[in-house]
Amino acid sequence: MKIVWNRELKKLAAAFAAVWLLALAVINLSMAGYRAAWNREYQSALAAMIGSVQEAYPQARVEDVIPVLNGSDPDGRGWKLLQKYGGFQNGTEIAFYGSRRQVNILQWRLNLTAAVLGAALAGGMFFYLARRQKRIQGICGYMEELARGNYRLDIRENSDDELSGLKNEVYKLTVFFREQAEKAAANRRALADSVADISHQLKTPLTSVTVLVDDLADNEDMDENTRRRFLAEISSQISGVSWLVTAMLKLSRLDAGVVELERKPLKLHALIEEVCGRMELPAELAEVELRREIPEEIQIFGDGQWLTEAFLNVVKNAVEHSEPGGTVEIGAQENDVYTMVTVKNRGEVIPEEDQKHLFERFYRGSTAGKDSVGIGLALTREILKQQNGTVSVESDAEKGTRFFIKFLKCH
């Protein structure tokens, strides 16, 4: 693979070349200094040897000794002379000129070694850079795939280097993007479903209101009782539409995260009393009794206004599904883990299949009332979810229907 010479690589190559040239210069300068010192010692030793030979052996001819010391003794006479007079003891056969040659060989070998090592390091560096750039281009290609929305690739590596760490971080980012994309797709589907459901829920009452208004306009001689019944029905339908729109606006605000929920201590007893006060008239009309047993010392943390809305929807659902003369019981208990509010009533048993979907938006179970749109309990779940709470339901013929609202204390 061809290396792309960017500014960083050019700086790296220049630094490597400078270090290599500096190493060669240091080697040759060191060898030059060593050679100069050796020459000085050689000249001193040569002068001392010649002086000693002449002094000890006056009959020895200097012109025979000097050539062998200088490395020029073609017929071997000087060498034999030194051996005869003990010039080299213990079988030593290395002359001074041999040491000089060894110095030259040493310098040549050092330069050759430096050149080979430099070439090997340069080759290794280029191989490493080529492989590194290939991996970087692979990451760049992967990022381009991410930009196109392809989140299915997997580039995790277990190697212990910085590029592997980068790849793993990119993979984590990919997982995050994939989850966000899936969540966004799910939100779009949910939005489309919600719009379709809202359209359906609004279409029926608005159509009914339109028909009733047309009847009132076309029948000026309509009797007073029929007129009042039509007006009451129109008022009821408009109230239902108004409640639906209000509930959807609340849900939309919660979904969008624009609601800043307070978190302050609240007396649960006072909160339930307010809910029961608002449900007193509907319960009386439905001939249902509200009973509550809430210890006054229990407190929870949250936004009082929104929690009132959540409890109100659950109690309203219990009242609407109680038989005349029935009772809705509201109780509370706490332990070290959570505080739990229980809303219990006896009426139609909620089928097990409906219990799984009861808190989904616009879900209408088999026991839902004719005016139910399936939004109240969904709103309750969303409110509680954003305040560290949960809601669940159990329903059977023996114990009745019980809603459990829990607030975890660990939060």
C-alpha positions in Angstrom: 0.0 0.0 0.0 1.3 3.4 -0.9 2.0 5.7 2.0 0.3 9.1 1.9 2.9 11.6 2.9 1.0 14.1 5.0 2.7 16.7 7.1 3.0 14.5 10.2 4.7 11.7 8.3 7.1 14.1 6.6 8.1 15.4 10.0 8.6 11.9 11.3 10.7 10.9 8.3 12.8 14.0 8.6 13.4 13.4 12.3 14.4 9.8 11.6 16.8 10.8 8.8 18.3 13.5 11.1 18.9 11.0 13.9 20.4 8.5 11.5 22.8 11.0 10.0 23.7 12.2 13.5 24.5 8.7 14.5 26.8 8.2 11.5 28.5 11.5 12.3 29.1 10.5 15.9 30.5 7.1 14.8 32.9 8.6 12.3 34.0 11.5 14.6 34.6 9.1 17.4 36.6 6.8 15.2 38.6 9.8 13.9 39.4 10.8 17.5 40.3 7.2 18.3 42.5 7.0 15.1 44.3 10.2 16.1 45.0 8.9 19.6 46.1 5.6 18.2 48.5 7.2 15.8 50.0 9.2 18.6 50.5 6.1 20.7 51.8 4.2 17.7 54.4 6.9 17.0 55.5 6.9 20.6 55.7 3.1 20.7 57.6 3.1 17.4 60.2 5.6 18.6 60.6 3.8 21.9 61.1 0.5 20.2 63.6 1.8 17.7 65.6 3.5 20.5 65.5 0.3 22.7 66.6 -1.9 19.8 69.5 0.3 19.0 70.5 0.6 22.5 70.3 -3.1 23.3 71.5 -4.4 20.0 73.9 -1.9 18.3 74.6 -4.5 15.6 71.0 -4.4 14.5 70.4 -2.2 11.5 67.6 0.3 12.0 66.8 0.2 8.3 65.9 -3.5 8.7 63.7 -2.8 11.8 61.6 0.1 10.6 60.2 -1.6 7.5 58.7 -4.4 9.5 57.2 -2.0 12.1 55.7 0.0 9.2 54.3 -3.1 7.6 56.7 -3.3 4.6 59.0 -6.4 4.9 58.6 -8.3 1.7 61.5 -10.7 2.2 60.9 -11.2 5.9 64.4 -10.2 7.0 63.2 -7.6 9.5 60.7 -10.0 10.9 63.3 -12.7 11.4 65.6 -10.1 13.0 62.9 -9.1 15.6 62.3 -12.8 16.3 66.0 -13.4 16.7 66.4 -10.7 19.3 63.2 -11.4 21.0 61.1 -8.5 19.5 57.9 -10.6 19.7 57.7 -13.0 22.6 55.2 -15.8 23.3 54.5 -16.4 19.6 52.8 -13.0 19.1 52.6 -12.4 15.3 50.6 -9.1 15.2 52.5 -6.1 14.1 51.6 -2.5 14.6 50.4 -2.1 11.1 47.9 -4.9 11.8 46.3 -2.8 14.5 46.0 0.1 12.2 44.2 -2.1 9.7 41.9 -3.4 12.4 41.0 0.2 13.3 40.1 0.8 9.6 38.1 -2.4 9.5 36.3 -1.5 12.7 35.3 1.9 11.3 34.0 0.4 8.1 32.1 -2.2 10.0 30.5 0.4 12.3 29.4 2.4 9.3 28.1 -0.6 7.6 26.2 -1.7 10.7 24.7 1.7 11.2 23.6 1.8 7.5 22.1 -1.7 7.7 20.3 -0.9 11.0 19.1 2.4 9.6 17.8 0.7 6.4 16.1 -2.0 8.6 14.5 0.6 10.9 13.4 2.7 7.9 11.9 -0.4 6.2 10.2 -1.4 9.5 8.9 2.1 9.9 7.5 2.3 6.4 5.9 -1.1 6.8 4.3 0.0 10.1 3.2 3.3 8.7 1.7 1.5 5.6 -0.2 -0.9 7.9 -1.2 1.9 10.2 -2.6 4.0 7.3 -4.5 1.0 6.0 -6.1 0.6 9.4 -6.9 4.3 9.6 -8.4 4.3 6.1 -10.5 1.3 7.3 -11.8 3.4 10.2 -12.4 6.3 7.8 -14.4 4.0 5.5 -16.3 2.7 8.5 -17.2 6.3 9.5 -18.4 6.9 6.0 -20.7 3.9 6.3 -22.0 5.3 9.6 -22.7 8.6 7.8 -24.8 6.6 5.3 -26.7 5.0 8.1 -25.1 1.6 8.1 -24.8 0.7 11.8 -24.5 -3.1 11.3 -20.7 -3.3 11.0 -18.5 -4.6 13.8 -14.8 -3.5 14.0 -14.0 -4.4 17.6 -10.4 -5.5 18.2 -8.7 -7.0 21.2 -5.2 -5.8 20.3 -3.4 -3.6 22.9 -2.7 -0.5 20.9 -4.2 3.0 20.4 -5.8 2.2 17.0 -7.6 -0.8 18.5 -8.8 1.4 21.4 -10.0 3.9 18.8 -11.8 1.2 16.9 -13.5 0.0 20.1 -14.5 3.5 20.9 -15.9 4.0 17.4 -17.8 0.7 17.8 -19.3 2.0 21.1 -20.3 5.1 19.2 -21.8 2.9 16.5 -23.9 1.0 19.1 -25.0 4.3 20.6 -26.0 5.6 17.1 -27.7 2.4 16.2 -29.7 2.5 19.4 -30.6 6.2 18.8 -31.6 5.4 15.2 -33.8 2.5 16.3 -35.3 4.6 19.1 -35.9 7.4 16.6 -37.5 5.0 14.2 -39.7 3.6 17.0 -40.6 7.1 18.0 -41.6 7.9 14.4 -43.7 4.8 14.2 -45.2 5.6 17.6 -45.9 9.2 16.5 -47.5 8.0 13.3 -49.6 5.5 15.3 -50.5 8.2 17.8 -51.6 10.6 15.0 -53.7 7.9 13.5 -55.2 7.0 16.8 -55.9 10.7 17.7 -57.5 11.2 14.3 -59.7 8.2 14.9 -60.5 9.3 18.5 -61.4 12.9 17.4 -63.2 11.8 14.3 -66.1 10.0 16.1 -67.1 12.8 18.6 -66.6 15.6 16.0 -68.8 13.7 13.5 -71.4 13.2 16.2 -71.2 16.9 17.1 -71.6 17.9 13.4 -74.6 15.7 13.0 -76.3 17.0 16.1 -75.6 20.6 15.2 -77.0 20.0 11.7 -80.1 18.5 13.2 -80.6 21.5 15.5 -80.1 23.9 12.6 -82.5 22.0 10.3 -85.2 21.5 12.8 -86.3 24.8 14.2 -89.5 23.3 15.5 -87.7 20.6 17.5 -89.3 20.0 20.9 -87.5 21.4 23.9 -86.6 18.1 25.5 -85.0 16.8 22.4 -83.1 20.0 21.9 -81.8 19.9 25.5 -80.8 16.2 25.0 -78.9 17.2 21.8 -77.2 20.1 23.5 -76.2 17.9 26.5 -74.7 15.3 24.1 -72.8 18.0 22.2 -71.4 19.3 25.5 -70.4 15.8 26.5 -68.7 15.2 23.2 -66.8 18.5 23.3 -65.7 17.8 26.9 -64.4 14.5 25.8 -62.5 16.0 22.9 -61.1 18.8 25.2 -60.0 16.2 27.7 -58.3 14.1 25.0 -56.5 17.1 23.6 -55.4 18.2 27.1 -54.1 14.7 27.9 -52.2 14.4 24.6 -50.6 17.8 25.1 -49.5 16.6 28.6 -48.1 13.4 27.1 -46.3 15.4 24.3 -44.7 17.7 26.8 -43.5 14.7 28.8 -42.2 13.0 25.7 -40.4 16.1 24.5 -38.7 16.6 27.9 -39.8 20.2 28.2 -41.5 19.6 31.5 -39.4 20.4 34.5 -40.7 18.2 37.2 -40.1 19.3 40.8 -38.6 16.9 43.3 -39.7 17.9 46.8 -41.1 16.0 49.8 -44.8 15.5 49.7 -47.2 14.2 52.3 -48.9 11.2 50.7 -52.0 11.6 52.9 -52.6 15.1 51.7 -52.0 14.1 48.1 -54.6 11.3 48.2 -57.1 13.6 50.0 -56.9 16.1 47.2 -57.4 13.3 44.6 -60.4 12.0 46.5 -61.8 15.5 46.9 -61.8 15.9 43.1 -63.3 12.5 42.6 -66.0 12.9 45.3 -68.8 14.0 43.0 -68.1 11.5 40.2 -68.0 8.7 42.8 -71.2 9.9 44.3 -72.9 9.9 40.9 -71.6 6.4 40.3 -72.8 5.3 43.8 -69.3 4.3 44.7 -67.7 4.9 48.1 -64.1 6.1 48.4 -62.1 4.7 51.4 -58.5 5.6 52.1 -56.1 4.5 54.8 -53.0 6.5 54.3 -50.6 6.8 57.3 -49.9 10.5 57.8 -46.1 10.0 58.4 -45.5 8.6 54.9 -44.0 11.0 52.4 -42.7 10.7 48.8 -40.6 12.9 46.6 -41.9 14.4 43.4 -44.0 17.0 41.6 -47.3 17.4 43.5 -49.3 18.7 40.5 -48.2 15.9 38.1 -48.5 13.2 40.8 -52.0 14.3 41.5 -52.8 13.8 37.8 -51.3 10.3 37.9 -53.3 9.2 41.0 -56.4 10.9 39.7 -56.4 8.8 36.5 -56.0 5.5 38.5 -58.8 6.4 41.0 -61.0 7.6 38.2 -60.5 4.3 36.3 -61.3 2.3 39.5 -64.5 4.3 40.1 -65.7 3.9 36.5 -65.2 0.2 36.6 -66.9 -0.4 40.0 -70.4 -1.6 40.4 -73.0 0.7 42.0 -72.8 0.3 45.7 -69.2 -0.8 45.4 -66.1 0.6 47.2 -62.7 1.9 46.0 -60.0 1.3 48.6 -56.8 3.4 48.7 -54.0 2.3 51.0 -50.3 2.8 51.4 -47.3 1.0 52.9 -43.6 1.4 52.8 -40.4 -0.5 53.5 -36.7 0.1 53.1 -36.9 -0.2 49.4 -40.0 1.5 48.2 -43.3 3.2 49.1 -46.4 1.6 47.6 -49.9 2.9 47.0 -52.6 0.4 46.3 -55.9 1.3 44.6 -58.4 -1.6 44.8 -62.0 -2.0 43.5 -64.4 -4.8 42.7 -66.0 -4.9 39.3 -65.3 -6.5 36.0 -62.2 -8.7 36.0 -59.5 -7.4 33.6 -58.5 -10.3 31.4 -54.8 -11.3 31.6 -54.2 -10.4 28.0 -55.6 -6.9 28.6 -53.4 -6.4 31.7 -50.3 -6.7 29.6 -51.3 -3.7 27.4 -53.5 -1.7 29.8 -50.9 1.2 30.1 -50.3 1.5 26.4 -51.6 4.6 24.6 -55.1 4.3 23.1 -55.4 0.7 24.2 -59.0 -0.2 24.9 -59.5 -3.6 26.6 -62.5 -5.7 26.5 -63.8 -4.2 29.7 -63.2 -0.5 28.6 -66.2 1.9 28.8 -67.8 3.2 25.7 -66.3 6.7 26.3 -62.8 5.4 27.0 -60.0 6.5 24.7 -57.2 4.6 26.5 -55.0 7.6 27.3 -55.4 8.2 31.1 -53.5 5.2 32.3 -50.8 5.7 29.7 -50.4 9.3 31.0 -50.1 7.9 34.5 -47.4 5.5 33.6 -45.4 8.3 31.8 -45.7 10.6 34.8 -44.6 8.0 37.2 -41.7 6.8 35.0 -40.3 10.3 35.0 -40.5 10.5 38.8 -38.9 7.2 39.6 -42.2 5.4 40.0 -43.9 2.4 38.4 -47.5 1.2 38.0 -48.8 -2.3 37.6 -52.1 -4.1 37.8 -53.5 -7.4 39.0 -57.0 -8.6 38.5 -58.9 -11.7 39.4 -62.4 -12.7 40.6 -61.2 -13.5 44.2 -59.3 -10.3 45.1 -60.7 -7.9 42.6 -58.7 -5.4 40.6 -55.6 -3.8 42.3 -53.3 -1.1 41.0 -49.9 -0.9 42.6 -48.0 2.4 42.4 -44.4 2.1 43.7 -41.8 4.8 44.4 -38.2 3.5 44.8 -36.3 5.0 47.7 -32.9 4.4 46.2 -33.5 7.4 43.9 
